[in-house]
Each structure stands twice: as C-alpha cells, then as structure tokens.
Amino acid sequence: MQSALFTIINEEEDQFPEIETHLSFDPFLNYLKRKGENEISIKKNFLASVLKDFNQAFAKYGPLDKHNIHQFENEFRLIHASLNPVLQDDEDTYWALGFPLGQKICFGTDKFYALLEQYRCDNQLALAHDSVGFSEKIQMLYSFILERLYGIKSAKHFEIIHSFIDALTGLQKYYRINIDHTFVDVKVIGNLPVFDRIKVIDEFSKTLNFEIIKTLIPLNKIKMDGFSILTVTDITEQQALENIKNIIIRGIDEADSYGHVIMALRTLAGNPAIEFSLLPFFKLNHKVVFDFKEKKTSALLDLLKINKGSEQRIQELLDEFIKQPQILVFSKDFPIEDKTMSFLWERLKDLGIVNYALIPIAHNKEIVGVIEVFTKTDAVLDEQILARIFSASTLLAQLLKDEIVEFQTKINEVIKEKFTSLQSAVQWKFNQEAWEYLQRIEQDKPKPIIGDIKFEQIYPLYGAIDIRNSTIERNKAAFQDMIVQLELLENVLIQLKHLNSIVILDEMIFNCRRWLQEINEELMDSMQIQLNDFFNQNVAEVLTYFKENLKESHPIIAAYENAIHPLNGVVYKNRNVLEKSIRLINSGISGYLELFEKELQNSYPCYFEKFRSDGIEYDIYIGQSIAPDKKFNEIYLKNIRLWQLTSMAAIAKITHSLLDQMEKRLLTTQLIFVNATLIDINFRTDEHRFDVEGAYNIRYQIIKKRIDKVTIKGSNERLTQPGKIAIVYFTKREEKEYLGYIQYLQKSGSLLDDLEELELEELQGVKGLQALRIGINLA
C-alpha cells in the first residue's frame, strides 16, 4: 500500500471543471458514527477506536487537504481495513482512494499504482470501443447527482472499460473501472433547484435525455466533499471473447475481421509468440476442401501446399479426425506413439513448429472446422492456455459456420449463373411452384406431379455472333494435322520394319501412302471417321504388339505417342491453334454479354440464355408474365432492342481487337432476328431449359435455326458478313423502328453510313423475310 497524490486527469483535461470538489473524511466518519449508534457487538468498539484515531490525527495535523495527504497514511489504511476483508491479499487487488469523481488518486495498493505508472509512461490508457465516452460520463455524473439530491435512480447501467498495450507482451489489456461514491456528499451552492418532479422525471425516464436535467441543475452550482473508492478488474479474457462476439454480429464480410479474431485469440492466450489459424471445413461433394487463396498463417495449409505427394495421406488423416474429433497436442518434449499422428508431427516439425495443438470446433454437434494453435519458439503452450482458447469455441463455431454458409452460397450462385437455366428474373415462379408442390405432398402417398412453369405472351429477341467459315477452318486444320500424322506414322512403320520385318507392316505403310493421296480437305467430315478408325484400331494393334515384344521399339513408339498427344502433340497443332482462337473470341463475347445482361435486368426483369458453339447465340424473353409485380410497357421492349443493337456493334469491335492475339485470325458475323409477335415459353424439366410452346410459336424456333445461312434474293451472297450487323424482320413497323436506332448509332459513331435494305431468299416454309445490313465502325 502507498500514499501518493496521482493525477489521472490533468487540470487542462478536466472533464468537469465547473464542479467544486474537496477531499474529506467527513462523509466516512459520519457513516461510522451512525453505524456505531446502532451496533451492540464488538464492532461498536472497533468503530469507536477508528473514530478516536481520526480525531487524534486531526488534532495533530489539522484538517485534511491536498498538502498534508501523506501524513494521513495510517488513516487511509484504516479505511481500507474497514471496507475490505481482513484476509484479502492486498497485492492481488487494484484498489484506491481518490478525490470525488476519482480524477486524483491519493492512496491505493501497489498494484493499482503500478497500473497508473504504466498508463502514465505509455499514455495509452484509453476507452475501449464498447466503453463510455465523454457524453456518457456526463450522464453518469448527473445520474449520481439526481440520486443524491432527489432520490431519483437511473435505470441505465454505466460501465467504464479502459484498454492499453501491455509493455511486456505488446498485446491489448482491458480493465473495468468501478468508482464508488458512497462516501461523497453532494451539495448545492445556493438553493436546491425546484421543478415539477413528476413531469420532468416522467419525461426523463422515458427518453433519458440528460439535456433536460442539465438546464435545471448547472454543474457550477454543485459541490462535492468526501472521497471516491476506485476498484479495477482485469477483464482481458472476457473482453477478448466480447470482441469475437461483436465480429460475428457485424458479419464475416467486415474488412479484416479474420485479423481481428486472431488478435482477440492472441489476447486471450496472453502470449504474442503463439500463432493461430481458423480453418473452416468447406464441404465439396462430401469432402473437405480448403481455400488456398486466403492469406492465413496456417501450418495445415502449408503442409498441403508443400507436401503434394502426401496430400492424400493428410486428407485421410483429416477424414479420421472428423469421424473421431479430439484435441491433438504435439510438442518436441513428448514423443508420439501413434504412428499415424507421428507422420503429421514430423511434417509439422519440418515447418519449424515447436508446439502444436489442433482443436476441433463443433456447431450443433457437427464439426465445422478447427483452431490451430502453434509456436515456432519455446513459448509455453500449456493446458491453461488451451483451456482459455477453448472457452471461445462456441463463438468461433458460429464464425466458422457463417463462413461455410457463405462458401456454399457462392458455389450455388456460380452454379446458378454458369450452369443452369434458372435465373433471378424467373426464380419467383419456381419458388411459387416448389412451395405449392411441397404443400401437396402427403405422407405415405405417392409424390404429386410438379406443375408446368410457363410464361405466356412474351417478346422474344434473338442474337447470334458466329465465327465466319468455322466449319471450313476446322476441316482445313484437321486436314493439315492428318497429313502430319500420316507422314509421321509412315516413318515410324519404316523404322519398325528395320527391327522386325513382318508382312503386316508393308500393308500399313501402303495404307498410309494411300491415305496421303486420297485425303481431301473438302471431304474431311466423312474421311475423318475412317481415318480415326485406322489410327485407333489398326495402328494401335500393331504398335501394342511391338511394345510388348520388342524393347528396341519403345523409343520409336514413344516419340510417335508424344507427337499425337491431344494437348501438346505436333499432330494437333493446327486444331489446337484454331480452338485457342475460338475460345479467345467466345471468352470476349461472353464477358461482354454478362455486362449486357446486368444492364438489361436493371431496366426490366427478363430471361437471358446463351448457347456456345463456334460463336455464341442468345435468347432474351421479356414481358408482363415474367415480372407480374412490375407493369410492363413497350418502352422496355424498345429499350432492350436498342441495347441489343448497340451491344452487337460493341462485340464486333471486341472480336476485331482480338485479331492480333490470335494465332489463327478469325472473323465474326453479327445477326439479330426481330420477331413481330408474342410467344409462349415452357420450362422443359427433362432438359432444364426453356423452349417455345405451340405450333405457331415453334415457327419462331425454326426461323432462328435457318436464317444464319440465308442468302440475298437473286444471288448466292450470304446475308451475314464480317464487320456488319444483319437485322432480319417481317414487317415495315420493325423496319421503321430499327432505322431510327441505326440513325442514332450512326450519329454516335458506332455504325457506318452504308445501310442496305435487302430482300431475302425464301426459307423452307418461311416467306417474306427482309433484312437491314449495316457496317460497324471498328476503329
């Protein structure tokens, strides 16, 4: 214990300068006198002895003030003895006496003064995030004043929590400070303010608006005498858990939330040398997978990255761990008898780990992940530390579960966006039908038939970006590669004949030469099947025979097999170059169409579906039945048609800009079909896609499939041409509408001034098709 004046708040920082405060023993002594009058036990003698001691001290030193505080140290000790258990160890407590409001300390335990000294040196004793600020300190003060002067108790609970960085560990420490004003008398300078207690207190109790009280009781009219008692409690562990809870409440998307959780765990452990990792068990097809993109300090992830050859073994260990979860602890000081686990420990030691613990985390009895606790130094990792860490397991379980749910949501979103026909614009219809289906299910009865998903009276829009002459280019690439393969094969067979001159080789060499003479680029579609049969059956049998019976043939055959490897063999060079160029084009088109679709959905909900071949086709369906809650207007249809035309020009520019990146330069054509009438579509559950319904509507589908090869009437010229957009339609109304769009895009510089109005050759069963064709500004 020690007696020394310690100012927590400097005068220039004083938060309540208006209040007059005096250090005094009077409230305490008055309390003792009242207590002594009612006591008849041994306490009465003790209280009388204490009062006598104080009177002697006053006679010797005079009234207590800030100048003679040190002379009353014995009296301070008496106060401490009176208010605390006799057997309490003073060195384990933070306890002090101070001026009213606790802004200056005059006596306390050594531990309390040590804490104050650390605060003064570091100047870091700051309010924690969940603690009170200045405004709440005013509220605390007024709550105390109201209780003393008017007997009005506040329903609000106030708590002061301070934090600072511990000098030894560098970790955050949290302390709860309690200020007891039992022995503080509150007086009013002048007359006690009078007000309508019922009206004011009723309003105050409802709103807790302290501004009402501040106007009635100014602080400069308040005087306080006595002393406050301060007690401090180390709540670092509780606050660390509270911090984790707050992160969960805010959600896992909060920036750097993972880092804050790890910091809270380190604070809980009380040792900065201990490292942590939180690993959720993401399940994919019933197997645990890890996100290696996450920047986590994880020993387990490092093992999986480094020990690729042992990845399967580590995965098996994890599977066993999930089946029989237990806390695993490894240390250099304790040998591991379990051979299975010793394998894992040896790998961990290779990473420089000295101590390691793996703690399973369960959510509703399901293992959702693990906490890794490890050190790369000789830092202690004992049962006490692990117990503190495990105390956070319930909170961490919720955090890991949230991450797993988020992971599954992302997977479902990708599947929904990339692999299925179901889109947000029509999701409501499927939700409705699914709910009605569930309502019809009855126990012990056959499951009902699910209803049709149909959208009636909607406008279709069709577009196609085709790679020009893709079939011709494929045949050309296949022809060139087949020539290379036949020449290579002939050479291989001649080399094998030198090793073993069997008659079958002569026939094979003859067939190679025959194919080299007969092969024709224009007939590759039909010839390729025959050639593949020749390579995969006849040639394969001969090569297998030589590999099994003649060791000297192995290098010759291996060189041939490398040459015919589908990914990097020379025999597939031309086809792979072509496919690479096609993929580049399709990737560019798909990327733009995704942006295009987002713009469409922002205007009016619509169904968008694309199909990939040599190029990309897409359908757009829009109408009232797709979005019954949003009134449809034809302005949305016109808007989407203009967007479609604009996007076609943009896509053409994109594919043109990719030419320099293509080993095989390919051009694209752009086609739009404008259907003048409304159609119905129905979801085909067997194919998981929408299709048109009804004989008349099917006509729309037939036209789509045939117009890509349509020619201009009276000529053999194809309608679709590179660098141009072709718009196919039936009526003058659509023609007039699109002429307006074209003029607008010509003025904006997207289209050229070379518009053609064309009549098209009749398709089978389809008459009266017309077209507009316009050049695209590719510059």
MIBA-515407 format. One line per 8 residues: their letters; for each residue x, y, z of C-alpha. Coordinates in steps of 0.25 Angstrom, whole numbers. Layout:
N
A> X/Y/Z | ...
This chain:
779
MQSALFTI> 0/0/0 | 5/14/-2 | 0/28/-1 | 4/38/-12 | -4/48/-20 | -6/43/-34 | -14/52/-44 | -21/43/-54
INEEEDQF> -27/55/-61 | -19/68/-63 | -26/81/-60 | -26/85/-74 | -32/72/-78 | -42/72/-66 | -55/68/-72 | -64/74/-60
PEIETHLS> -56/87/-57 | -69/94/-52 | -71/85/-40 | -64/89/-27 | -58/76/-21 | -51/75/-7 | -44/62/-1 | -51/60/12
FDPFLNYL> -52/49/22 | -65/55/28 | -75/46/20 | -68/34/24 | -67/38/39 | -82/42/39 | -85/28/33 | -77/21/45
KRKGENEI> -84/30/55 | -97/25/50 | -93/11/49 | -87/11/63 | -100/16/69 | -107/4/65 | -97/-6/68 | -96/-14/81
SIKKNFLA> -86/-25/77 | -71/-24/77 | -72/-15/64 | -76/-4/73 | -63/-3/80 | -55/-5/67 | -63/7/61 | -61/16/73
SVLKDFNQ> -46/12/72 | -45/17/58 | -52/30/61 | -43/33/72 | -31/30/63 | -36/40/53 | -39/51/64 | -25/49/69
AFAKYGPL> -19/51/54 | -28/64/52 | -22/69/65 | -8/66/61 | -8/70/46 | -21/79/45 | -32/77/34 | -29/68/22
DKHNIHQF> -25/75/10 | -16/73/-2 | -4/78/5 | -4/68/17 | -9/56/10 | 4/47/13 | 2/50/28 | -11/42/28
ENEFRLIH> -6/29/22 | -9/22/35 | -24/27/34 | -25/23/19 | -20/9/24 | -31/9/34 | -41/12/23 | -36/1/15
ASLNPVLQ> -37/-9/26 | -51/-5/29 | -56/-7/15 | -49/-19/11 | -48/-34/16 | -37/-35/27 | -31/-48/20 | -31/-41/6
DDEDTYWA> -17/-41/-1 | -15/-26/-4 | -4/-29/-14 | -14/-36/-23 | -24/-25/-24 | -26/-12/-31 | -32/-3/-20 | -30/12/-18
LGFPLGQK> -36/25/-11 | -37/38/-18 | -43/51/-19 | -58/52/-22 | -61/47/-37 | -47/39/-36 | -39/49/-44 | -28/49/-34
ICFGTDKF> -23/37/-26 | -17/39/-12 | -16/25/-6 | -16/11/-12 | -10/-3/-14 | 4/-4/-20 | -3/-12/-32 | -12/0/-34
YALLEQYR> -1/10/-34 | 7/1/-44 | -4/1/-53 | -5/16/-53 | 10/17/-55 | 9/8/-67 | -2/17/-72 | 6/30/-70
CDNQLALA> 18/24/-77 | 11/19/-89 | 0/29/-89 | -9/18/-95 | -20/16/-84 | -31/19/-94 | -46/16/-94 | -49/2/-101
HDSVGFSE> -59/2/-112 | -71/-2/-104 | -68/7/-92 | -74/20/-89 | -70/33/-96 | -70/47/-90 | -85/49/-92 | -88/37/-84
KIQMLYSF> -78/41/-73 | -87/54/-72 | -99/44/-71 | -92/36/-60 | -89/49/-53 | -104/54/-54 | -109/40/-50 | -101/41/-37
ILERLYGI> -106/55/-34 | -120/52/-37 | -120/40/-27 | -113/48/-16 | -121/61/-17 | -135/56/-21 | -134/41/-19 | -136/38/-34
KSAKHFEI> -129/25/-38 | -125/23/-53 | -130/11/-60 | -117/11/-69 | -105/3/-65 | -92/10/-67 | -79/3/-69 | -65/9/-71
IHSFIDAL> -55/0/-78 | -41/5/-81 | -30/-2/-90 | -15/-1/-93 | -4/-8/-99 | 3/-17/-89 | 18/-13/-89 | 23/-27/-87
TGLQKYYR> 14/-35/-97 | 11/-24/-107 | -4/-29/-106 | -16/-21/-103 | -21/-21/-88 | -35/-18/-83 | -39/-13/-69 | -52/-10/-64
INIDHTFV> -52/2/-54 | -63/4/-43 | -64/17/-36 | -71/16/-23 | -77/30/-18 | -83/24/-5 | -74/34/3 | -77/46/-5
DVKVIGNL> -86/57/-1 | -93/65/-12 | -97/79/-8 | -103/91/-16 | -97/105/-15 | -109/113/-12 | -123/108/-12 | -127/94/-18
PVFDRIKV> -133/96/-31 | -148/93/-31 | -156/87/-42 | -168/79/-46 | -163/66/-41 | -174/57/-47 | -174/64/-61 | -159/65/-62
IDEFSKTL> -155/51/-57 | -166/45/-65 | -161/51/-78 | -146/48/-73 | -149/33/-70 | -155/31/-84 | -145/38/-92 | -132/38/-83
NFEIIKTL> -130/52/-89 | -120/58/-79 | -121/71/-86 | -133/73/-79 | -126/71/-65 | -114/80/-69 | -123/92/-71 | -129/90/-58
IPLNKIKM> -116/87/-50 | -104/94/-55 | -91/87/-51 | -85/100/-46 | -95/100/-35 | -91/86/-30 | -80/84/-19 | -75/70/-15
DGFSILTV> -68/66/-2 | -62/53/2 | -54/42/-5 | -57/32/-16 | -53/18/-16 | -47/12/-29 | -46/-3/-32 | -40/-8/-45
TDITEQQA> -43/-22/-50 | -35/-29/-61 | -45/-33/-71 | -36/-36/-83 | -41/-50/-85 | -56/-46/-84 | -53/-34/-94 | -46/-43/-104
LENIKNII> -58/-52/-104 | -67/-40/-106 | -59/-35/-117 | -60/-48/-125 | -75/-48/-122 | -76/-33/-128 | -69/-38/-140 | -79/-49/-142
IRGIDEAD> -91/-39/-140 | -84/-30/-151 | -83/-42/-160 | -71/-49/-167 | -71/-39/-179 | -65/-28/-170 | -52/-23/-174 | -40/-31/-167
SYGHVIMA> -50/-38/-158 | -41/-50/-158 | -29/-42/-154 | -37/-36/-142 | -42/-50/-138 | -27/-55/-138 | -23/-43/-130 | -34/-46/-120
LRTLAGNP> -29/-60/-118 | -15/-56/-116 | -20/-46/-105 | -28/-58/-99 | -15/-66/-99 | -7/-55/-93 | 6/-58/-101 | 9/-51/-115
AIEFSLLP> 18/-63/-119 | 6/-72/-120 | 0/-73/-134 | -14/-77/-138 | -21/-81/-150 | -36/-83/-152 | -39/-93/-163 | -54/-95/-167
FFKLNHKV> -57/-109/-173 | -63/-106/-186 | -70/-118/-192 | -70/-121/-207 | -76/-134/-211 | -75/-139/-197 | -60/-136/-196 | -53/-125/-188
VFDFKEKK> -46/-114/-197 | -38/-102/-193 | -38/-88/-199 | -23/-86/-202 | -25/-72/-207 | -28/-68/-193 | -16/-61/-187 | -15/-69/-174
TSALLDLL> -3/-73/-165 | -7/-88/-165 | 2/-99/-162 | -8/-109/-168 | -10/-101/-181 | 5/-100/-182 | 6/-115/-181 | -4/-117/-192
KINKGSEQ> 4/-107/-201 | 18/-113/-199 | 15/-128/-197 | 8/-130/-210 | 12/-145/-210 | 6/-147/-196 | -7/-139/-199 | -15/-152/-200
RIQELLDE> -10/-156/-187 | -12/-143/-180 | -27/-143/-185 | -29/-157/-180 | -24/-152/-166 | -34/-141/-167 | -45/-150/-170 | -42/-159/-158
FIKQPQIL> -41/-146/-149 | -55/-142/-154 | -60/-156/-150 | -53/-156/-137 | -51/-142/-133 | -41/-139/-121 | -31/-129/-117 | -18/-132/-122
VFSKDFPI> -5/-127/-116 | 9/-129/-121 | 22/-124/-114 | 36/-126/-116 | 37/-131/-102 | 27/-142/-103 | 29/-154/-112 | 17/-158/-121
EDKTMSFL> 14/-173/-120 | 3/-173/-131 | 10/-175/-144 | -1/-169/-152 | 0/-156/-143 | 15/-156/-143 | 15/-155/-158 | 7/-142/-157
WERLKDLG> 16/-137/-145 | 29/-140/-154 | 23/-131/-165 | 20/-120/-155 | 34/-120/-149 | 39/-118/-164 | 32/-105/-164 | 40/-101/-151
IVNYALIP> 28/-103/-142 | 32/-106/-127 | 18/-107/-121 | 5/-110/-128 | -10/-112/-124 | -21/-115/-133 | -35/-112/-126 | -48/-117/-133
IAHNKEIV> -59/-107/-134 | -74/-113/-134 | -87/-105/-137 | -99/-113/-133 | -91/-126/-132 | -85/-124/-146 | -70/-122/-148 | -69/-109/-155
GVIEVFTK> -54/-106/-154 | -42/-105/-146 | -34/-96/-138 | -19/-97/-140 | -10/-93/-128 | 5/-93/-130 | 18/-87/-127 | 31/-86/-134
TDAVLDEQ> 39/-83/-122 | 40/-89/-108 | 28/-81/-103 | 19/-89/-93 | 6/-95/-99 | 0/-102/-87 | -13/-107/-82 | -17/-94/-76
ILARIFSA> -15/-86/-89 | -22/-97/-97 | -34/-96/-87 | -35/-81/-89 | -35/-83/-104 | -45/-94/-104 | -54/-84/-96 | -56/-77/-109
STLLAQLL> -60/-89/-117 | -75/-87/-116 | -73/-73/-123 | -63/-78/-133 | -73/-89/-137 | -83/-79/-141 | -72/-71/-148 | -67/-84/-156
KDEIVEFQ> -82/-88/-159 | -84/-74/-165 | -72/-76/-174 | -77/-89/-178 | -91/-84/-181 | -84/-72/-189 | -76/-83/-197 | -88/-91/-200
TKINEVIK> -96/-79/-205 | -84/-75/-214 | -84/-89/-220 | -99/-88/-222 | -98/-75/-229 | -87/-79/-238 | -95/-92/-242 | -108/-84/-244
EKFTSLQS> -101/-73/-252 | -92/-82/-261 | -98/-96/-261 | -113/-95/-260 | -124/-88/-268 | -131/-83/-255 | -129/-68/-253 | -133/-58/-243
AVQWKFNQ> -143/-52/-253 | -151/-65/-253 | -147/-70/-239 | -161/-65/-233 | -168/-75/-242 | -160/-87/-238 | -161/-83/-223 | -176/-82/-224
EAWEYLQR> -177/-95/-231 | -168/-102/-222 | -176/-97/-210 | -189/-102/-216 | -182/-115/-219 | -178/-117/-204 | -192/-113/-199 | -198/-124/-208
IEQDKPKP> -188/-135/-202 | -196/-145/-193 | -189/-155/-184 | -190/-170/-189 | -195/-165/-202 | -188/-164/-216 | -182/-151/-218 | -190/-141/-227
IIGDIKFE> -187/-137/-241 | -180/-124/-241 | -187/-113/-249 | -182/-107/-262 | -174/-94/-262 | -180/-86/-273 | -179/-71/-277 | -189/-66/-287
QIYPLYGA> -189/-55/-297 | -175/-50/-296 | -166/-43/-306 | -154/-52/-311 | -141/-46/-316 | -130/-54/-323 | -116/-51/-326 | -104/-59/-332
IDIRNSTI> -89/-56/-333 | -84/-66/-342 | -69/-69/-346 | -68/-68/-361 | -65/-81/-368 | -63/-88/-355 | -66/-102/-362 | -57/-99/-373
ERNKAAFQ> -46/-95/-364 | -48/-107/-355 | -47/-116/-367 | -34/-109/-372 | -28/-110/-358 | -32/-125/-358 | -26/-128/-372 | -13/-121/-369
DMIVQLEL> -11/-129/-356 | -15/-142/-362 | -5/-140/-373 | 6/-138/-362 | 1/-151/-354 | 1/-160/-367 | 15/-155/-371 | 20/-158/-356
LENVLIQL> 13/-171/-356 | 19/-175/-369 | 33/-172/-364 | 30/-180/-351 | 26/-192/-358 | 38/-192/-367 | 47/-191/-355 | 40/-203/-348
KHLNSIVI> 41/-211/-361 | 56/-210/-359 | 55/-216/-346 | 45/-227/-350 | 41/-229/-364 | 27/-235/-362 | 18/-234/-374 | 7/-226/-367
LDEMIFNC> 16/-214/-367 | 17/-214/-382 | 1/-213/-383 | 1/-202/-372 | 11/-194/-380 | 3/-196/-392 | -9/-191/-385 | -2/-178/-380
RRWLQEIN> 3/-175/-394 | -11/-178/-400 | -18/-168/-390 | -8/-157/-393 | -12/-158/-407 | -27/-159/-405 | -29/-149/-393 | -37/-137/-397
EELMDSMQ> -39/-124/-389 | -53/-122/-394 | -57/-137/-390 | -51/-137/-377 | -64/-138/-369 | -66/-152/-375 | -52/-156/-377 | -48/-153/-362
IQLNDFFN> -57/-164/-357 | -50/-174/-366 | -36/-169/-362 | -39/-169/-347 | -43/-184/-349 | -30/-186/-356 | -22/-179/-345 | -29/-185/-333
QNVAEVLT> -31/-199/-337 | -21/-204/-348 | -9/-195/-344 | -12/-197/-329 | -11/-212/-330 | 2/-212/-338 | 9/-202/-328 | 4/-210/-316
YFKENLKE> 10/-223/-322 | 23/-216/-323 | 23/-210/-310 | 20/-223/-303 | 30/-232/-311 | 42/-223/-315 | 48/-214/-305 | 56/-207/-316
SHPIIAAY> 43/-201/-322 | 40/-193/-309 | 47/-180/-313 | 42/-180/-327 | 27/-182/-322 | 29/-173/-310 | 33/-161/-320 | 21/-164/-328
ENAIHPLN> 11/-164/-316 | 17/-151/-311 | 14/-145/-325 | -1/-150/-325 | -3/-145/-310 | -16/-137/-311 | -11/-125/-303 | 3/-122/-308
GVVYKNRN> 6/-132/-319 | 10/-127/-332 | -1/-135/-339 | -11/-126/-332 | -4/-113/-334 | -14/-107/-345 | -26/-111/-338 | -21/-106/-324
VLEKSIRL> -18/-93/-330 | -32/-92/-336 | -38/-96/-323 | -30/-86/-316 | -34/-75/-325 | -49/-79/-324 | -48/-79/-308 | -42/-65/-308
INSGISGY> -53/-60/-317 | -64/-67/-308 | -58/-62/-295 | -58/-48/-300 | -73/-49/-305 | -77/-56/-292 | -71/-45/-283 | -78/-34/-291
LELFEKEL> -91/-41/-291 | -90/-43/-276 | -89/-28/-274 | -100/-26/-285 | -109/-35/-277 | -107/-27/-264 | -111/-15/-271 | -124/-22/-276
QNSYPCYF> -128/-27/-263 | -127/-13/-257 | -137/-8/-267 | -147/-18/-266 | -146/-33/-262 | -144/-42/-273 | -139/-56/-276 | -126/-57/-283
EKFRSDGI> -120/-70/-288 | -108/-72/-297 | -102/-84/-305 | -88/-86/-308 | -83/-93/-321 | -74/-87/-331 | -78/-74/-326 | -90/-70/-317
EYDIYIGQ> -105/-70/-319 | -114/-64/-309 | -129/-63/-306 | -136/-51/-298 | -150/-52/-293 | -157/-40/-287 | -172/-38/-284 | -182/-36/-273
SIAPDKKF> -183/-50/-269 | -168/-51/-265 | -170/-39/-255 | -184/-38/-251 | -181/-29/-240 | -175/-18/-249 | -184/-12/-260 | -179/-15/-274
NEIYLKNI> -179/-4/-284 | -174/-5/-299 | -163/5/-296 | -156/-6/-289 | -156/-15/-301 | -151/-3/-310 | -140/0/-299 | -135/-15/-300
RLWQLTSM> -135/-15/-315 | -127/-2/-316 | -117/-9/-305 | -116/-21/-313 | -112/-14/-326 | -102/-5/-318 | -96/-18/-312 | -95/-25/-325
AAIAKITH> -86/-13/-330 | -78/-13/-317 | -76/-28/-318 | -71/-27/-333 | -61/-17/-328 | -56/-26/-317 | -54/-38/-326 | -47/-29/-337
SLLDQMEK> -38/-24/-326 | -34/-39/-322 | -29/-42/-336 | -15/-38/-333 | -15/-48/-321 | -20/-60/-330 | -10/-70/-336 | -21/-73/-345
RLLTTQLI> -28/-60/-349 | -44/-62/-349 | -55/-52/-353 | -69/-51/-347 | -82/-48/-352 | -94/-42/-345 | -109/-46/-347 | -121/-41/-340
FVNATLID> -135/-47/-342 | -147/-38/-339 | -160/-46/-336 | -172/-37/-338 | -182/-46/-330 | -183/-50/-315 | -180/-65/-312 | -181/-74/-300
INFRTDEH> -169/-82/-294 | -170/-94/-285 | -159/-100/-276 | -155/-114/-280 | -151/-121/-268 | -144/-132/-275 | -134/-123/-282 | -135/-112/-271
RFDVEGAY> -137/-101/-281 | -148/-92/-287 | -154/-95/-300 | -165/-89/-309 | -179/-96/-308 | -190/-98/-318 | -189/-100/-333 | -189/-85/-337
NIRYQIIK> -178/-82/-327 | -169/-93/-332 | -169/-85/-345 | -160/-75/-338 | -150/-86/-334 | -150/-91/-348 | -146/-78/-353 | -135/-76/-343
KRIDKVTI> -128/-89/-347 | -129/-86/-362 | -126/-71/-364 | -111/-72/-361 | -109/-78/-375 | -120/-69/-383 | -115/-62/-395 | -119/-49/-402
KGSNERLT> -131/-51/-412 | -126/-53/-426 | -111/-56/-422 | -102/-66/-415 | -97/-56/-405 | -99/-59/-390 | -107/-49/-382 | -97/-49/-371
QPGKIAIV> -83/-43/-374 | -71/-40/-365 | -71/-25/-360 | -86/-24/-362 | -99/-25/-354 | -111/-32/-361 | -125/-30/-355 | -135/-39/-360
YFTKREEK> -150/-36/-359 | -164/-37/-365 | -172/-24/-365 | -170/-10/-368 | -173/-6/-354 | -160/-13/-349 | -152/-7/-361 | -156/7/-357
EYLGYIQY> -153/5/-342 | -139/-1/-345 | -136/10/-356 | -137/20/-344 | -128/12/-336 | -118/12/-347 | -118/27/-350 | -116/29/-335
LQKSGSLL> -104/20/-335 | -98/25/-348 | -98/39/-341 | -91/34/-329 | -80/28/-338 | -83/13/-335 | -89/10/-349 | -84/13/-363
DDLEELEL> -92/21/-373 | -94/9/-383 | -108/4/-379 | -114/-7/-388 | -129/-11/-389 | -129/-25/-394 | -140/-36/-398 | -136/-50/-395
EELQGVKG> -138/-63/-402 | -149/-72/-397 | -146/-82/-386 | -154/-95/-385 | -168/-91/-380 | -164/-77/-378 | -167/-65/-387 | -166/-50/-387
LQALRIGI> -153/-49/-379 | -146/-36/-381 | -133/-30/-375 | -125/-18/-372 | -110/-19/-372 | -101/-8/-367 | -86/-7/-365 | -79/-5/-352
NLA> -68/5/-349 | -57/-4/-344 | -47/7/-342
